[in-house]
Amino acid sequence: MNTSAVIVCAGNSSRMGGINKILLPLGDRLVIGQTLKAFEETPEIREIVIVCRESDMPEIEAEAQRTGITKLKKCVAGGNTRQESVINGIRCISQETELIAVHDGARPLVKPEFISKTIKDAQIFGGAALGVPVKDTIKVVDSGLVVDTPPRKNLYITQTPQIFKRGIYFEGVDFALEHGLDFTDDCQLAEALGCKVYMTEGDYTNIKITTPEDIKIAETLLALEKEKNVCSE
């Protein structure tokens, strides 16, 4: 199905001390360049819309050109919340788009094969999100006290992309706007309509760069992946 990617990177990077994480170097590209490359190399992705701060647009567009990105349709300005930013992005997708893939720009290590896998699951179920089982025991805490320990076998770390059929996503947006809801996760739009979202299992390298140590972890993971690819040739 014809799939458009909306890559969201309009945050203020407060947990990075104000440093714009998507414009940090990572390997032979910037963080956003690595993210764009993954979607460029995914056959099912027909176009890419980036949602970012207006001040970042020239550097992002220059990075896309340096990286040889041909699918970038447009950069648009973000909103006051993540949901507003995504809505700004989906307003720019093509009329022919059948699936919408929303991805965090700060997840540069997502693999094209997992993007494709999530697209296939979204075709079947209407919505799918990439994720991995939690490794740790999770505690529910209220006022500093443990009140519950949910079964670990039922818990997943939710990643992106999160991919939905166009009609479901737009209906979810309309529902959220009508009821004054502001979700931080795209799956919640579909869940609010009573739609089930399939969890597509990915891998643990698809980390989100949020704090300064994450960029060092990403550099290590990227180097290991390149080493593995060289050894397999």
Secondary structure, 3 states (H helix, E strand, C coil): CCEEEEEEECCCCHHHCCCCHHHCEECCEEHHHHHHHHHHCCCCEEEEEEEECHHHHHHHHHHHHHHCCCCEEEEEECCCCHHHHHHHHHCCCCCCCCEEEEEECCCCCCCHHHHHHHHHHHHHHCEEEEEEECCCCCCEEECCEEEECCCHHHCEEEEEEEEEEHHHHHHHHHHHHHCCCCCCCCHHHHHHCCCCCEEEECCCCCCCCCCHHHHHHHHHHHHHHHHHHHHHC
